[in-house]
Amino acid sequence: MSHARGRTRGEQVASIGEADIHDVLRNDRRRMVLEQLGESDTSVTARELSETIAARESGSDPPPRDVRRSVYISLQQTHLPKLDDLDVIDYDEADREVRPGANAAEVGVYMEVVPRYGLTFAEFHAGLGVLGALLVAASTVGVPLLSAVSPAAWAVVAFAAIAASGLYRTYSQRSSLVHRLRR
């Protein structure tokens, strides 16, 4: 894909700074662009991005024409050029195609670690670990019903839950090592 912003193929890309990452993630439309790219195995057109974002913002599918137009214009004039300049995306202005850029994985880590709502995966895994430890302790001291299962079995169940959750997250995240190896 050609770079319309002055870079040439093979040119070394600078790593993105933490302040730039936070600036990218501070805007909902830029976040939605990255989420949409993470769900696609191919390039996405600017029109497809604007349709998806407009539908999410308006809560209707298909979204109203004026909302689609507003989103499309803001993507073209502001968000896609900014993301391309930071190498978070590769944006081909001629074809209006977008795909993840060299710094997409770095920004993706922040999207994973700092979720907008709910628990981080670290908090979720810590909770599973604590729950597993409590089940093992309860079985050891003879708590009714829980002591019917051996402490070792509870430990295996907790470990399996943590491992399964980690494997699911690794597989489902597009910027993971598994997906990079498959390419």
HELIX and SHEET records of a PDB file:
HELIX    1   1 GLU A   18  ARG A   26  1                                   9    
HELIX    2   2 ASP A   28  GLY A   38  1                                  11    
HELIX    3   3 ALA A   46  SER A   58  1                                  13    
HELIX    4   4 ARG A   65  SER A   74  1                                  10    
HELIX    5   5 LEU A   75  HIS A   79  3                                   5    
HELIX    6   6 LEU A   80  ASP A   85  1                                   6    
HELIX    7   7 ALA A  104  VAL A  113  1                                  10    
HELIX    8   8 PHE A  121  VAL A  141  1                                  21    
HELIX    9   9 LEU A  146  ALA A  148  5                                   3    
HELIX   10  10 PRO A  151  SER A  172  1                                  22    
HELIX   11  11 LEU A  177  ARG A  182  1                                   6    
SHEET    1   A 3 VAL A  44  THR A  45  0                                        
SHEET    2   A 3 GLU A  97  PRO A 100 -1                                        
SHEET    3   A 3 ILE A  89  ASP A  92 -1                                        
END                                                                             
